[in-house]
Amino acid sequence: MSIRGRVLGDPDRVMAEAAVVRHLDRRAAQLWPEPAWEEWAAAVGRVVARRPFLVRRLKEWSLFRAVSLQLPWSSEDLLASSDWLQLKAAAGAGPDALGALDVLAEGGRTKRIRNAARAGRARRTEG
């Protein structure tokens, strides 16, 4: 059993998920642009399969990766994502993510997200 699996076995479910999401976020932030992402994400997905919040976070990292690396993604998925991902994509999805910025500038969930996307779009088109 992996360390993530052992942590998720802790009787304090909230603490366990918080610890794993912190680890997931740290590793995903390092790995998303790398080829190692696919294998890592598949392994993590197996461990967190019955934890809806963790599954969603992993899927959102995968969507962030797709947007940032110009892999296939859908506007519907981006607009249905959490505020966390929408803000992350608006602020740091990379220089080639103008499509995502357009989607978020028009349909982001909150005014903060829409403004961040507009600012990101302006920075990329001016530079």
Salt bridges, closest charged atoms under 4 A:
GLU17 OE2 - ARG13 NE 3.47
GLU17 OE2 - ARG51 NH1 3.21
ASP25 OD2 - ARG57 NH1 2.61
GLU38 OE2 - ARG65 NH1 3.05
GLU60 OE2 - ARG56 NE 3.12
ASP83 OD1 - ARG109 NH1 2.78
ASP102 OD1 - ARG121 NH1 3.06
